[in-house]
Structure formats: C-alpha cells, structure tokens
Amino acid sequence: MEMRTDQPVVELHSGAVPLAPTTRETAAIVGHFPPPRRAIGGSGLRVHPLGMSGKHFGSSVSPAVSVEILDAYASLGGNLVDTADSYADGESERIIGDWIGRRGLRDEFVVATKVGKSRAHPGLSAPAIAAAVDASLRRLATDRIDLLYLHLDDPEVPFEETLLAVDELIRAGKVRAFGMSDHTGHRLLEARVACGLLGVAPISALQNEYSLVRRDGYEGDLARITAQQGLAVMPRFPLAGGFLTGAYRSRADLPGSPDPGYLARLLGRRGRRVLGALDRVSAAHDAAVATIALAWLLTKPGVVAPVVSARSADELFDLMSGPDIRLTRHQLAELDRASD
C-alpha cells in the first residue's frame, strides 16, 4: 500500500493554522476510517471512543509536546479533549484553548473540563462554580464548555445549591452538559433525585477510575446505578498510570515512573497475572499491550470513551488502535479471569 505523506484532511475555519505535518508513522494510518462516534448520555454530544487527557499538559509535558500530541490525536480522528481547571494550575486549559483556536477546530471538538479542585475557586458552592467556569472559559478561549464535570464530591455544599448553579450556567449557554467525577453510587442517586425535584438539567456522564486492574471501584453498585440513569461512563486512568502498557513489571522498572507508589501497589500476583493474559492476547492480535487493555474496557457496558494520557505523539498510534480491536469471547473471558 502506498504510504500517504499528505497532511490530514480537517476542515478549518478561515485564518486557522493547519495541523502540523504528521510523522511517517501517522501518515501511514491517517485516512483509515475512524470508529463510529458514541453518544454521551442524552447530551447530544458524540465523541470518538477515546478521549485525550490534558492532565500532564503544562506540567510534565511541555506546551510544544502537548501540541504535537493534540495534532496526532486530531489526525487520527479524535474529537474529545478532557482537562480541569486544576491541571497545571490552569495551564492545561490555556494550552488546549490556544491549540483549538489556532487549528480552527472548536466546532469539531468536544471540550470537557472539571471544576472544584482549583486553588483559586475550590469547592462546589454556587459562587465558586460560577467563578471557576468563567475562568475556564477565558483560559480555553471559548464561549462554552461542552461537558463540565464536578471534580469532587463536596459534602459541605448541598446538592441543590450545586445543581442549581450548574443549571444556570447551562441556561446561559456557558455549559452544554455536565457530569460527575469520583462520586459514589449513593451520591449519584441523591443527585438524580435532586435534579428531578428541582427540574434542572440531568447528569449526563460519570468519570471515575476504571481499568482492567482497578475494577472494584466501578463494577457492582456504581455500574448498576449508572446504567439505570443512562450515564456515559468516561473512565479515567484506563491504563492504570501506565501499568497496563506493560512497561512496569518489577520494582526495578519503577524509578523515574510518574507515580511509583501507585504502580508499586499493582505489582503483586494479580498484576502479573493480568499482564500475562494481556501478553497472550496482544500476541494473538499483533497489537500492543495497551491497545488490548483499552479494547477490553471498551467492551464494558456503559463505557463510552476512556480518557487516555500520552507523553509523546508516538504513543498515540497504539492507544488509538484500541477501538479497532475485536476481542473474542474466549479472550474477554481470559482477561476477566486474570483480573478477578
């Protein structure tokens, strides 16, 4: 097959800066038909099955490399970028806003951000939410946030106050839909009841940690409740901080890792069993371990778009292949058993 070396075809607004030239590896696969986009609850938003996290943009990933990652992600058909006002103290939002503006992709991209953990506007009181959203809009250089997450559960503030504040932002056009992050099933039920009683916009999405090695926090009651409410599940840490890439197999691999304490807790017998199963399945598909881990997650009920992190554009090739893998029932059962 002839290798493509032209730039990716992306419709740009007048005056926008085109995507940076792609690498040969990117050019070889750009043009493959992207996977169907998935709906985020009843929000009307539709996204690629993998979102791009801006968690490390502006901190451990430089602005220049962040742009390279975003360019590669867009070239491969991605359209969901996920950040927070607390990431790099707002610098992640600034990098993403500048990139989207320069590339002319605002109408093509779904922009998700979170509020509640920033130093300037902590908590989920009505004044904090309003101020945080206005600050995020300025940094993102946009007039609306497509998906706003409540970044924490703030028991000091009544749900009614928080939900009314979010609804006011939706009515004002500053936010299109909202979700919750790291909330328990019990609190999701409370929020659902409060939304109904108040007659405000319903919850559309949930973002909690969920991966092949971190299943207990989501599967069970929380999964049942999200299914009942029709929420889109947008897992964070879908590769367990890099563990499910296969790069960390012993304590000798941990020095220099981004979170050695977190990874060390996964290095027991179960973790090794999971990596062994991933190795076998990845060999059968001639795919990377990370690709298979994401493919497994995408088969789970309710999961719409795991949010992945990358530290270089080259990492995107394996990650974005996850939705293309079709695991057999035997392979799914093997991975499930290994991670039980």
C-alpha positions as CSV (number, residue, x, y, z in Angstrom):
1,M,0.0,0.0,0.0
2,E,1.3,3.4,-0.9
3,M,2.2,5.5,2.2
4,R,0.4,8.7,2.4
5,T,2.5,11.8,3.2
6,D,-0.1,14.5,2.8
7,Q,-1.5,16.4,5.7
8,P,-4.7,15.1,7.3
9,V,-7.9,16.5,5.8
10,V,-9.5,18.6,8.5
11,E,-12.0,21.4,7.7
12,L,-10.6,24.6,9.1
13,H,-12.2,28.0,9.7
14,S,-10.8,30.9,7.7
15,G,-7.5,32.1,9.0
16,A,-6.8,28.9,11.1
17,V,-3.4,27.4,11.3
18,P,-3.4,23.8,9.8
19,L,-2.3,20.8,11.7
20,A,1.4,20.4,11.9
21,P,2.9,17.9,9.3
22,T,2.5,14.4,10.5
23,T,5.2,11.9,11.1
24,R,5.6,9.0,8.6
25,E,4.0,6.7,11.1
26,T,1.0,8.9,11.5
27,A,0.8,9.4,7.7
28,A,0.7,5.7,7.2
29,I,-2.5,5.3,9.1
30,V,-4.2,8.7,8.8
31,G,-7.1,8.2,6.4
32,H,-8.3,4.9,7.9
33,F,-12.0,5.3,8.6
34,P,-12.3,6.3,12.2
35,P,-14.6,4.3,14.5
36,P,-18.2,5.4,14.9
37,R,-18.6,8.2,17.5
38,R,-20.5,7.5,20.6
39,A,-23.2,9.5,22.4
40,I,-22.7,11.0,25.8
41,G,-25.9,10.2,27.5
42,G,-28.7,12.4,26.3
43,S,-26.5,15.5,25.9
44,G,-26.4,15.4,22.1
45,L,-22.6,15.2,22.2
46,R,-20.9,12.5,20.2
47,V,-17.3,11.6,20.6
48,H,-14.5,9.3,19.4
49,P,-14.2,6.2,21.7
50,L,-11.0,7.5,23.2
51,G,-10.7,11.0,24.8
52,M,-7.4,12.8,25.1
53,S,-6.5,13.9,28.7
54,G,-4.7,17.2,29.3
55,K,-3.7,16.2,32.8
56,H,0.0,16.5,32.2
57,F,-0.1,19.4,29.7
58,G,2.0,22.3,31.0
59,S,3.5,20.2,33.8
60,S,5.4,17.0,32.9
61,V,4.5,17.5,29.2
62,S,5.8,20.8,27.7
63,P,3.5,23.0,25.7
64,A,5.3,22.1,22.5
65,V,4.9,18.4,23.0
66,S,1.3,18.9,24.1
67,V,0.7,20.5,20.7
68,E,2.3,17.5,19.0
69,I,0.1,15.1,20.9
70,L,-3.1,17.1,20.1
71,D,-2.1,17.3,16.5
72,A,-1.6,13.5,16.3
73,Y,-4.8,12.8,18.2
74,A,-6.9,15.0,15.8
75,S,-5.1,13.5,12.8
76,L,-6.3,10.0,13.9
77,G,-9.9,11.1,14.2
78,G,-10.1,12.1,17.9
79,N,-12.5,14.9,18.9
80,L,-12.7,14.8,22.7
81,V,-10.2,16.7,24.9
82,D,-10.5,16.4,28.7
83,T,-8.9,18.7,31.2
84,A,-9.5,20.5,34.5
85,D,-9.0,24.0,36.0
86,S,-6.6,22.4,38.5
87,Y,-4.3,20.8,35.9
88,A,-1.0,22.6,36.0
89,D,-2.9,25.4,37.8
90,G,-4.9,26.2,34.6
91,E,-2.0,25.9,32.2
92,S,-3.5,22.8,30.6
93,E,-6.7,24.7,29.7
94,R,-4.6,27.5,28.2
95,I,-2.6,25.1,26.0
96,I,-5.7,23.4,24.8
97,G,-7.6,26.6,24.2
98,D,-4.7,28.1,22.2
99,W,-4.3,24.9,20.2
100,I,-8.0,24.6,19.3
101,G,-8.1,28.3,18.3
102,R,-5.0,28.0,16.1
103,R,-6.2,24.9,14.4
104,G,-9.8,26.2,13.9
105,L,-11.3,23.1,15.5
106,R,-13.6,24.5,18.1
107,D,-16.8,23.3,16.4
108,E,-15.3,19.9,15.6
109,F,-14.1,19.2,19.2
110,V,-15.9,18.4,22.4
111,V,-14.2,20.2,25.2
112,A,-14.6,18.8,28.7
113,T,-13.2,20.3,31.8
114,K,-13.7,20.0,35.6
115,V,-14.1,22.4,38.4
116,G,-13.9,22.1,42.2
117,K,-10.2,21.5,42.9
118,S,-8.5,24.7,41.7
119,R,-6.7,26.8,44.2
120,A,-8.5,30.0,43.1
121,H,-12.0,28.6,43.2
122,P,-12.2,25.5,45.4
123,G,-15.3,23.6,46.2
124,L,-18.8,23.4,44.6
125,S,-20.6,26.3,46.1
126,A,-22.6,28.4,43.6
127,P,-20.1,31.4,43.7
128,A,-17.2,29.0,43.3
129,I,-18.7,27.2,40.3
130,A,-19.7,30.4,38.5
131,A,-16.2,31.9,39.0
132,A,-14.4,28.7,38.1
133,V,-16.4,28.3,34.8
134,D,-15.8,31.9,33.8
135,A,-12.1,31.5,34.5
136,S,-12.0,28.2,32.5
137,L,-13.8,29.9,29.6
138,R,-11.2,32.6,29.5
139,R,-8.3,30.1,29.5
140,L,-9.9,27.9,26.9
141,A,-10.7,30.9,24.8
142,T,-14.2,29.7,24.1
143,D,-17.8,30.7,24.8
144,R,-19.0,27.4,26.1
145,I,-17.8,24.2,27.8
146,D,-19.3,21.1,26.2
147,L,-19.0,18.8,29.2
148,L,-18.5,20.2,32.7
149,Y,-17.5,17.8,35.4
150,L,-17.9,18.3,39.2
151,H,-14.3,17.3,40.0
152,L,-15.1,16.1,43.5
153,D,-17.9,15.3,45.9
154,D,-18.3,18.4,48.2
155,P,-20.4,17.3,51.1
156,E,-20.2,20.8,52.7
157,V,-22.4,22.2,50.0
158,P,-26.0,21.0,49.5
159,F,-26.5,19.2,46.1
160,E,-29.4,21.6,45.5
161,E,-27.1,24.6,45.5
162,T,-24.5,23.0,43.2
163,L,-27.1,21.7,40.8
164,L,-29.0,25.0,40.5
165,A,-25.7,26.7,39.8
166,V,-24.8,24.3,37.0
167,D,-28.3,24.6,35.6
168,E,-28.0,28.4,35.5
169,L,-24.8,28.0,33.5
170,I,-26.5,25.6,31.1
171,R,-29.4,28.0,30.6
172,A,-26.9,30.8,30.0
173,G,-25.2,28.8,27.2
174,K,-21.9,28.6,29.0
175,V,-22.1,24.8,29.6
176,R,-23.9,22.3,27.3
177,A,-24.0,19.2,29.6
178,F,-22.5,18.1,33.0
179,G,-21.2,15.1,34.7
180,M,-19.7,14.0,38.0
181,S,-16.2,12.7,38.8
182,D,-15.3,10.3,41.7
183,H,-18.8,10.2,43.1
184,T,-20.3,7.1,44.8
185,G,-23.4,5.3,43.6
186,H,-25.3,6.6,46.7
187,R,-24.4,10.2,45.8
188,L,-25.4,9.7,42.2
189,L,-28.8,8.6,43.4
190,E,-29.1,11.6,45.6
191,A,-28.1,13.9,42.7
192,R,-30.6,12.2,40.4
193,V,-33.4,12.7,42.9
194,A,-32.4,16.3,43.5
195,C,-32.3,17.0,39.7
196,G,-35.8,15.7,39.4
197,L,-37.2,17.6,42.3
198,L,-35.6,20.9,41.1
199,G,-36.4,20.4,37.5
200,V,-32.9,21.1,36.4
201,A,-30.6,19.6,33.8
202,P,-29.9,15.9,34.4
203,I,-26.5,14.3,34.8
204,S,-25.0,13.0,31.5
205,A,-21.7,11.4,32.4
206,L,-19.6,9.9,35.1
207,Q,-15.8,9.9,35.2
208,N,-14.3,7.5,37.8
209,E,-11.2,5.3,37.7
210,Y,-11.8,2.1,35.9
211,S,-9.4,-0.3,34.2
212,L,-8.5,-4.0,33.9
213,V,-6.7,-3.9,37.2
214,R,-8.9,-1.4,39.0
215,R,-12.4,-2.8,38.6
216,D,-13.9,-2.9,42.2
217,G,-14.5,0.8,42.5
218,Y,-16.8,0.8,39.5
219,E,-18.2,-2.6,38.8
220,G,-21.1,-3.5,41.1
221,D,-23.5,-1.0,42.6
222,L,-21.9,2.0,40.8
223,A,-22.2,0.3,37.4
224,R,-25.8,-0.7,38.1
225,I,-26.7,2.9,39.1
226,T,-25.0,4.5,36.1
227,A,-26.8,2.0,33.8
228,Q,-30.2,2.8,35.4
229,Q,-29.6,6.5,34.9
230,G,-28.3,6.1,31.3
231,L,-25.0,7.9,32.1
232,A,-22.0,7.8,29.8
233,V,-19.0,6.3,31.6
234,M,-15.8,8.0,30.7
235,P,-13.1,6.2,32.7
236,R,-10.0,8.0,33.9
237,F,-6.7,6.1,34.4
238,P,-7.8,3.4,31.9
239,L,-4.2,2.2,31.7
240,A,-3.7,2.4,35.5
241,G,-1.0,5.0,35.3
242,G,1.0,3.2,32.6
243,F,0.9,-0.3,34.3
244,L,-1.3,-1.7,31.5
245,T,1.2,-0.7,28.9
246,G,3.5,-3.4,30.2
247,A,6.3,-1.0,30.9
248,Y,6.3,-1.7,34.7
249,R,6.8,-5.4,35.5
250,S,9.0,-5.3,38.6
251,R,10.2,-2.8,41.2
252,A,13.3,-2.3,39.1
253,D,11.2,-0.6,36.5
254,L,9.7,2.0,38.9
255,P,12.5,4.6,39.3
256,G,11.6,7.5,37.1
257,S,8.0,6.5,36.6
258,P,5.3,9.2,37.1
259,D,3.8,7.6,40.2
260,P,5.9,4.8,41.6
261,G,3.8,4.5,44.7
262,Y,0.6,3.8,42.7
263,L,2.4,1.4,40.4
264,A,4.0,-0.5,43.2
265,R,0.6,-1.5,44.6
266,L,-0.2,-3.2,41.3
267,L,2.9,-5.3,41.1
268,G,1.6,-8.3,43.1
269,R,0.5,-11.7,41.9
270,R,-2.8,-10.4,40.4
271,G,-1.0,-7.7,38.5
272,R,1.5,-10.2,37.0
273,R,-1.4,-12.5,36.1
274,V,-3.2,-9.6,34.2
275,L,0.0,-8.7,32.3
276,G,0.5,-12.3,31.4
277,A,-3.0,-12.5,29.9
278,L,-2.5,-9.2,28.1
279,D,0.7,-10.5,26.6
280,R,-1.0,-13.6,25.2
281,V,-4.0,-11.7,23.8
282,S,-1.8,-8.9,22.3
283,A,0.4,-11.5,20.6
284,A,-2.7,-13.1,19.0
285,H,-3.7,-9.7,17.6
286,D,-0.1,-8.5,16.9
287,A,-1.0,-5.4,19.0
288,A,0.5,-3.6,21.9
289,V,-0.5,-4.5,25.5
290,A,-2.0,-1.0,26.0
291,T,-4.2,-1.5,22.8
292,I,-5.7,-4.7,24.2
293,A,-6.3,-3.2,27.7
294,L,-8.3,-0.3,26.1
295,A,-10.1,-2.7,23.8
296,W,-11.2,-4.7,26.8
297,L,-12.5,-1.6,28.6
298,L,-14.5,-0.5,25.5
299,T,-16.5,-3.8,25.6
300,K,-17.9,-3.0,29.1
301,P,-21.5,-1.8,29.3
302,G,-21.9,1.9,29.6
303,V,-18.3,2.8,28.7
304,V,-18.3,5.5,26.1
305,A,-14.8,6.9,25.9
306,P,-11.9,6.2,28.3
307,V,-9.7,9.2,28.7
308,V,-6.1,8.4,28.0
309,S,-2.9,10.3,28.7
310,A,0.2,10.4,26.5
311,R,3.6,11.9,26.9
312,S,4.6,11.9,23.3
313,A,2.8,11.8,19.9
314,D,4.2,8.4,19.1
315,E,2.3,6.8,22.0
316,L,-1.0,7.7,20.2
317,F,-0.6,5.1,17.5
318,D,-1.1,2.2,19.9
319,L,-3.7,3.9,22.0
320,M,-5.9,4.9,19.1
321,S,-5.9,1.4,17.8
322,G,-7.9,0.2,20.8
323,P,-11.3,0.7,19.3
324,D,-10.3,-1.3,16.2
325,I,-9.6,-4.5,18.1
326,R,-12.3,-7.1,18.2
327,L,-11.7,-9.4,21.1
328,T,-13.1,-12.9,21.0
329,R,-15.3,-14.2,23.8
330,H,-12.6,-16.5,24.9
331,Q,-10.1,-13.6,25.1
332,L,-12.5,-11.5,27.0
333,A,-13.1,-14.3,29.5
334,E,-9.4,-14.9,29.9
335,L,-8.8,-11.2,30.7
336,D,-11.8,-11.2,33.1
337,R,-10.5,-14.2,34.9
338,A,-7.0,-12.8,35.2
339,S,-8.3,-9.6,36.8
340,D,-10.8,-11.2,39.1
